Amino acid sequence: MRHPREPAAPEVEAFLSHLAVERKVSASTHKRALCALLFLYREVLGLELPWLDGLERPRSARRIPSVLTPNETAALLDRMSGTPQRVARLLYGTGMRLMEGLSLRVKDVDFDRQAIVVREGKGGKDRVVMLPAALQAPLRAQLSSAHHLWTGDRDASRAGVAMPDALDKKFPRAGASWNWFWVFPADRHAADPRSGVLRRRHLYPRQVQRQRKAAVGLAGITRRVTVHTLRHSFATHLLQSGVDIRTVQELLGHSDVSTTMIYTQNARLLASPSTDRIFAR
């Protein structure tokens, strides 16, 4: 046993090799272990070790995402209810990620332009997604429900919702305004982890995930389905319908079109004739 401050290149390399070869951990787990070691040496021990930067990082396997057919998607959504169902319909109809949908603010929904502004998406990027006509009525109903909660909070002089960055200092009263309120607010208040102030947060992810899990079983879908599968299905179904891949790339917020290209294989497979028809010829 030696202190980590002493040269430990062989031990670190042996540990990471053990994880990959004997434990057979995934590439993401291997990367987390390496990042933890980098944090230990740089931030805790204050040591710069060039050999640690030179260690080879495993590449994650590029896998084809699981996608639902339109009928399976409809069956899944029909077996959900309430606010989680509205969230799931929004994710499928716009291609948003779960947290992008849950953290949506009232001011970012534009019914006149039939568009939604997604703030602080992956990579800190904003983007605009379409608001399908079929979602407008459910979304208006959701906003009506949210407005009832906002009115109750206002009348009770409760603290407003959390603001991004330092906007609460620049606009102290903005957090209590209707424009900044959540589209999908939680039904109860929770203490802000930073200030301890009781605030109303947005809907918790597990509430949507719990209903999704139950709906998958009720719909008789046997493959693995997550909330993110709705985003994959959105992209695949758009490509199947003939939408240009560059448009799909912008809607998903991908920096590189090669990331969007992974959906083209699913689109081709789902649009091609079944093997039963091929063998019957």
N, C-alpha and C positions, 0 to 999 in steps of 0.2 A: 504493500500500500504506500503510495506516494502522494504528496500534495499536488494538486493540479497546476501550481505555479511551476513545478519542475517540468522539463521537456517531456511530453507525453504523446508524441506523434505515433509511435507503434501501437500504444494502447488504444488511442482514439480510432485509428484505422482498423484495429482488430475488433473493436466494439461495433463499428458500423458494418464491417464485413459479417460479423456474427448476426446482426439484425437481418441483413439481406440474404445470407446463405442458409443459416440454420433456423432462424425464426421465420424467415420468408414473409417479412412484413411488406406492406404495400409501399409504393414509391412515396406517397404523401406522408406516411408514418416515418419513413427513413429521412425525409427532408426535415420533418419536425425535430427529430433527434439531432440532426446536424445543426439546425438553427439554434436549438437549446445550448449546444456546445459553443457555438459562436457567441451567443449572448453571455454565457458564463465567462469566457476568456476576455471578451471586449468590455462588457459593461460591469461585471462584478469584480474580476481580477485586474482589469485595466491593462491587459496584455494584447499586443498585436502579434499574431502568429501567422506569418505568410503561408506556412505549410497547410494551415487549416482552410485557407481560401482555395488551395489547389486540389482539395479533395473532390473527386468526381461525384456529382449529384445524379441520382437515377432519374430517368425520364418516365413520366406517367404514361401508362398505356392509353392509346387513343381508341376509345370504344364508341360504338354506334349507340346513340341514346335510345332509350325505350320510348316508343311512340304509340299512342292509342289511335284506333280508327275513329272516324266521325261518329259511328254508332256507339262505340265504347265510351267515347267522350260524353255523348248525350246521356248514356245510361249512368255514368258516374255522377254527372252534375245533377241529374234528376233525383238521385238518392241522397243528395245533400239538402240542407234546409237552412233558413235563417240567414244571418250575416255571413257565416262561413261559406254558404252556397254563393252569395253575391260576390265574395272575394274570389272564389274559384272561377266563377263565370268571367270576372274581370281579368284574371290572369290568363285564361284561355283566349279571351277575346282581344287582348292587347299584347300578349307576349311578355308581360312584366314578370319579374321575379317576385317571390312571396313578400320579402321585406319592402320592395318598391311599392307594392300594392297596399300593404298595411300602413305604411308611413305616408300615404297620399294625403295632401291637404286640400281643403275645400277650394282654395284659390287656384289650384292647378287643374281643375276640371272645367273645361270650356265646352258647354253644350252647343253654343252658336257655331263654333268652328269644328265641332265634333272631334275634339282632340283632347289629350291629356298630357300635361308636362310632367315627366318623371325627373325628379330632382335627386342629385347625388347618387346616381346609379353606380354600378360597378366601375371602379376606377375614378370615382368622383365626378363622373360626367352626367350632364343633363341631356335629355332627348325628348322628342315629341312622338307620341304614339296615337294611333287612330282610336276614336271612340265609336264602336259599331252602333248602329241604330237600335239593335236588339237589346243593348245594354243601357240605353238611356232611361227607360222607365224604371228598371230595378235600381239604377244609380240615383235617380231622383227620389225614390222611396227611401233609399239608404240615407240620403242627405236630410230628408225630412225627419228621420229617426235620430240622426246625429244632432240636428238643430234642437230637438227637444232636450237632449242631454246638455247641450251647450247653454240653453236658456236656464236650465236648472242650476248649472254651475255659476252662471252670471248672477242669478238672483241670490244665490248663497254666498256670493263674494269669494268664491274659491279661486285659487291661483290658476293661471292659464296653463296651456300646454307648453311643453318644453320647446325651445327655439333652437335652430341649428346655429353652430358656431357661437359668435358672441352677439347675435342680434338682439338678445334680451337686454343687453346693456345699451345698445344703440336705440332700440325701440322698446322701452320698458313695458308698454301696455299692449304691444302687438300680440303677445301670447294669449291674451284674454279675448281677442277679437274673433269673430266668426270666420273670417278669411283664413286664419291660420289653424283653425280647428281640424281635427282628424276626420276624414271621411268615414273611417271605420274605428270609432272610439271604443275603448274598453268600457265595461259596464260598472267598473269600480275604480277608485283612486288608488294610487300607490306612491310611496315615498320616493322622491328623486334621489338616486344614489349619491349625487354630488352635494346637493344642498339640504336634503332631508325634507324638502317642501312636498306636501301632498299635491300631486298633479294627476290629471287623467291621461293615461297613456293610450296608445292605439291598441287595437285588438292583439292578443297574444298569438304568436304563430302556432302554438300547440293546439289552440281551439280549432283552427282550420285543419291541421294535420290529423287530429283525432277523428274529425268527421270524414276526412278523405279516406282514412284507413277503414272505417266502418263501411263507407260507400263502395269501396273496391270489393269487399266481400259480398255485399248485397247485389252488386252488379255482375258477380260471377267472373270477374277478371282474374286470371291466374298468374299473369306476369307481374313483376315488381312495378309498382306505380307510386311515385312520390308527387308532391305538389308541383315540383319542377317539371314533371312529365307533361303538365299542361302547357308549359312554355315550349317544350320540344314539339308537342303536337301542333301548337299554333304555327310554328315555323314550317313544319312538314306539310301541313294542310294548305298553307299559302302557296308553297312551291308546287304542290299538286294542282292547284287551281290556276297556275300559270303566272303568278306574280314574279316579277324580276328579282333575282337573288340579291341585287344591290339594295332594293327596297326592303327586303327582309332583313338584310344586314343592318340597315339604319333603324328599323323598328326594334330589333333586338339589342342594339347598342354595341355591336361587335366592332372592334377597332380594325380587324383584318377580315377580309371576305373568306379567307381560308377556314376560319372558325365556323362560318355559316355554311360552308360547302359540305360539312359533315351531314347535313340534313338532306342533301340531294340523293344520297343512296337510299335512305328511307323512302323518299318521295318516289323514286323509280320503282322500288320493290312493291310498294303499296299500290302503285298505279298499273303495274304489270299484270298479265293474266296469271291465274293461280296454276300451280303444277298439275292440279287435277284436269284443268282444261288442256294443258299441254300434252299430258299423257293420253288424253282421250282422242287426240287427233290420229 
